[in-house]
């Protein structure tokens, strides 16, 4: 039986299109990284808004989650990494999830606050 997941040059495995993956998120609703926003799920999971998943955007979300110490998003990212899922979706229109979550001004303020707390 062949492995349905092909290795990538980085050594990680990427799931083929159509292979089902989901996480149980505190209720009976399942988070599916191909269909739901990693940031606002399950609050707005029924809305039919366009999802994005660029490498740059995913990197910025990972960085913002680490800075904010957002346990929900970090747990989802960790589970996706464990399951070797390389792509996840987020809302990126106008003032949607991505833009408010990765706002540089807010992230800089959080970094400064954490730095000030360490110095005290």
N, C-alpha and C positions, 0 to 999 in steps of 0.2 A: 504494500500500500504506500503510495507516494505522499509526501508531506504537502498539504495544500498551501503552504506558506513558503515563498521563495526568499532566499537570503539576499540581502542588499550588500553593496560594497563595504558598508560600515560594520557588517557582521550581524546587524539586527534583521529580524524577519518582518516582512510586511504582509499584511493579510490581503488576499485577493479580493477583488470587487465581488460583492454578493455574499461573501462569507459573513455569517451573522456574528455580531459581538454586542454584548450589552452588559451593563452593570446594574445591580439593584441599588437604588438610591433612597433608602429610608422608608420607602413605601412600595406599593405594587408597581409603580411606574418605573420602567427601565430606561436608563440613560444609554443611548446608542450614539457613539461619536460620529457616525455618518449621517445622522438625522437631527441631532439636537445641539444646541449651543452649550459649550462646556461651562460658560459663566453664569447663565441665567436659568438653566434647567433645575428643577421642574417648573419654576414659576410661570414661564411663558412658553412651555413646550408645544402648545397647541397653535400658536401663532404661525402663520405661513409667511415668514420673512426670509429673505435671501441669506444663506450662510456662506461663509468664506473659510478658507484653510490654507493660507500661504505659509511658507517656511518662516519668513520674517515675522508675520503676525503670531504664529505659534511660539516662536522664540520670545517675543515680547510678552506674551501672556505668561509663559513660564517664569520669566524674570519678575514680572509684576506680582505673581502669586508668591514667589519667594520673598520679595520685599514686604508685601502685606501680611505674610505668614497666614494666608488664607487656607485653612485646613481643608475645606470642602474641595476647592479646586486642586490643591496639592495632592489630596487623596485620589482624586480622579486621575490626575496626571501620573501618579505613581502606579495606579492600577493599569492604566494604558501602557505604561512602560513595561510592567511585568507581563502583560499579555502581548507585548511586542507590536502594539498598534502605533504606527508612526504618524498618523494624521487624525486630527480632531477638528471640529467645526466651531465657529463663533459668529455672532452677528456683527457686521462691520459697516452698516449703513449710517450715515450722518452721526447722530449722538447715541448710537446703539452701544451694546455691551462692551465691545472691544475698545472703543474710543474712551469711554468713561473709566474702564478698568485699567487702561495703560496710560492714562494722562500723565505726562512727564512732570507737570507742576505738583500734582498730588504725590507721585512716587518720590520726588525730591524732598518734599515736606516730611514724608514718613521716614526717609533715610536720615534727614537732619534730626528729627525727633529721637530716633533710635540712637544716633551718635551722641546727642546731648544726654540721654539717659545713661549711656555707658560711662560718660565722663563724670557723672554725679556720684 
